[in-house]
Amino acid sequence: MAKYQLPPLKDEKLFEEFICDLFNQIENTNSYQNTEFRFFGIKGQNQKGIDIFSSGNKTVIQCKLKDLRKKDEIIRKNLIEDIEQDLLKATTLKFNFERFIFVSTFRDDSPLQEYVTELKERSQYPFNLYYWGWDTLSKYAEENEMIIKKYFPKFIPKKPKQPKPELPEGALGRDLLKKNYITYLIRRYGDWKQFELNNKGETFNWPAFNKHVMNRYRASGINYIYVNHFSDIVTYLQDKIDKTIFSRNNKAKGKRNYSTYEEHTQGISE
C-alpha cells in the first residue's frame, strides 16, 4: 500500500534526474558519482531514443513526461507512438543492452503493458522490453529515504517533538519568580561589566561566566540550581555587581544598583 501518494513530477529535466537517481538506488549503484546509470548525451544531440543508460547493468531507459490533464486514450496513444519511434532509433545504438525500459509519469496501465509484451514477442527484439508507470516508480521511490528527501521533501514525516524532561523537585526552574530574579541579576552584572570592557575593546564572555555560575552550584543550567541556594546566589551576584566601576559611580550619585527580590516580583526595577 502506498504511503505517500507521490504527485507525478511536472518538469521534464527533473523527471529525468529523478529516474537516474532512482535506478541507481534500485541497482545499488552510486547515484551522485553516476558510476552506472547516467544521462545519454545532452538535449540537442541525437540521443537515439534513450535518455539514461548503464553499460554495467546493460540497461537503457527512455523517460516520458506526459500532460496528465489529457484523456487516458490520448496519453496511451501518444505513448505507443513514442515507444515505436524510440525503438527504431535505439537500433542504431553502438553498444549492447539487455533491457529497454520506458518510464512515464502516466499511471501503470494494463493496455500499455500488454502492448509492450506483444510488441516484444512480435518484433523479436534481442532485449527485454518494459513499461513502468508512475505507480511502479512511486513504489520504488517510497522505499528510499534519499529519493523522498530530494524530490518530495514535503512528504518527509516530521519527527514528533520529544517532551521536555520534568525538572526535579526543588529545582530553581520550578519557581519562576526566583529564577527570573537570578536571570535579572546575571544580566545586570554582565551588562555593567561590559561598560568597563568597552574601554579595552573587549567583549564580556557570557558563556564563560554562565559556566562559572553553574559550576559554583553544580548545575547543568539555571533551571537545575537547587532553590535552597537562592539566597546565596543572590548575595553572590549582588556582590559581583557592586564591585563593578559602573556600580561605584552609581553609588556616588546616590543611585541603587538593582531591585530587591520583593520589588522585582512586583515589577519595580532599578
N, C-alpha and C positions, 0 to 999 in steps of 0.2 A: 504494500500500500504506500502511495506517495506521501511523503512527509511535508513537502513544501508547496506543491503545485507551482513549479517554477514557470514564470512567464517566458514565452519564446523571445529570444533576442531580436531586436529590430534593426541593428546596424550590421551591414554585411561584413565589414572588416572585423568587428568584434566577434561575430559569429565564427569566422574562420579561426581567430585566435583561440576562442573557446574550444573549438573542435581539436585544434592542435594540442592544447594543454590536456584536454580530456583524454585523448587517445594515449598521450604519454603517461598519464596516470593509470589508465586501464592496463597498459602493457608494461607498467612499472619501469618506464624509462625516465630520463632526466628532462623534465619539461623546460627548465629555464636555460639549460645549455643546448637544448634542441639536438641531443645526440642521436635521436631516432626520428620521430615524427617532426617534420618541418615543412615550411612552405615551399611550393614548387614554383620558382621564378617569382616575378612580380607582375602587378597589373600592367597591361600594355604589351607584355611579352606573350608569345604563343605558349600557353600553358597546357596545350594538348589534352584538354578535357579533365584536368585534375587540379586541385588546389594544394593538397598536402600529400606527402609520400614518406615512406620509411623503407629504405633499402634493406635494413636489417630484418624488419618484420615482413618484407615483401608485400607491402600494402599500399594502395593508392586510395585517396579519398576526394570526393567532389562534394562541395558544400552548396546547398541550395536554400537561400533565404527567400521565403515567399510571403506575399501580402495575404495575411490570413483573413482579411475582410472580404475577399472574394469567395464565391461559392466553391464547395468541395470539388464539384465536377470540373470547374475551370482550373483549379490548382492541380488536380490529378492529371488533367490533360497536358498542362504545361510541364509537369514533372516527367511524364512519359516522353515528351518531345525532347526535353533536356537530356534524359538518360540515353536515348538513342543517338543524339548528336555527340554527346561526350564519349560514348563508347567507340564511335567511329574515329574520333580524334585520338583516343588512347591507344589505338592500334599502331600509331606511329612512335610510341614511346620506345626509347632505345635501352631499356632495362627490363628485366623480367620481374613480374609480380604475381602473387597468388590470390590476392583479394582486391576486389574493387568495391568500395563502399560508398553509396550515395547517402548523404545525410541531409536532413531538411528540418526546417522549423515547422513544417506541416506535421500533423499527428501521425502516429502509426496507422497504417491504412491497409486493410486486407486486400483490396483490389490491386494496389501498388505492389504489395508483397507477392501476390500471385503472379502479377505481370513480370516481375523481376525473375521469379523462379522459372516461369515459362520461357522467358527470353534466354536465360542461361541454357536451358535444355535444347531450345530450338536452334540457337546460334552456335552451340558447342564451343564456347569460349574456353581458352586454356587457363582460366582463373575462375574463382568463385565470385559470385555477384550478390550484393546485399543492399537492402534499403533499410535505413534506420530513421524512424520518425522522431518527433520531439519527445514522445512518451519514453522511448528507449534511451534517448540521450539524457533525459531528466533522471531516469532511474540510476544511471551510472554517475551522474553529477552529484546526486544526493549522497552517494557513498563516499564522497571525497570532500573533506572539510576545506582543503585549499581551493578547490573549484568554487564551492559555495561562497567562500570568503572573498574571492577575487571578482566573480561575475554577478553574484547575487548577495551582496553584503547585508541587504535589508532582511534577509531570511536567517541570519545568524541569531540563534536564540540568545537573549540576554541572560547572563548569569544572575540568579537571584541574589539579592544583597544579603550578606551574612549579618544576622542580628548582632548588635554590639554587645559584648560581654557585660554583664551587670557588675557594677562597682562593688567591692567588698564593703561589708558593714564598717562604719567608722571612717570611710574614705571622705576626703575633703570635697570630692565631686558630688557627693550626696547632699551637701549643704551649699547651695548655690550662692547664698549671701556671703558666706565666709570665703568661698572660692573666688568670687568676684572682687572682694576686697583685697585678697592677696594678689590677684592679677593687676589690680589698680596700683598697688604699691610697687610691684615689679616694673610696670610700665613707667611710673613716676621716676624711679631710680635710673632706669635706662635712658629715658629722655633727658634728664638733667645731667647725667654723666656725659651724654653726647655733647652738651654745650662746652664742656672742658676739652673734649677731644677735637672739636672743630678747629680750635686754635692750633692744634698739632697736625691737622689734615688727616686725622684717623677716624675710624668708624667703630662705634660700640659693638662688641661681639655678643649679640643676643644669644646665639646657640650655646656659646661657652658659658655665659652667665646662667642661663636656664639649667644647663647640665650641672653646674656647680650647686645650684639650689637643690636640684633633685638628688644629687649625691649626698648633700648635707642631711637630707631627710630620708634617704634610702628609698626613693620612689622612682617609678618609671615615667611619671608625669605628674603635673599638678593635681589632677583628679585623684591620684593614688596616695597623696600625702595624707597621713592619718590626721584626723581633725583634732586630736589631742595635742598636736604640735602647733595649733593655730596661734596661741599667744606667743610662743617662742619665735615663730617665723615672722609675726607682725613686728615684734621687737627688733629682730634681726634686720628686716628690710627698712624699718623706720630709721634705724641707726645708720644704715648704708646711705639713705637719702640725706640725713642730717650732716653727713661728712662731705657732701659734695660742695664745690665752690658756690654753685647757684643757690644752694640751701643757706650757706652762711650769709650770702648777700641778702637773701630774703629775710633772715632773722634781723639783720642790721636795719632793715626797713620796717621791722615790726610785723612782718607777714608770716603766716604759718606755712609749713611745707606740705601738709597733707591733711585730709579729713580724718576724723576718728572713725572707727568701725561703725559706731551708732549713727554718726552723721551720714556716712556713706550709704547705709541701708535706707536712710530717709531721702536720699537723693541730694544731699548737701555735699558739695565738693569744693576743695580749695585748689 
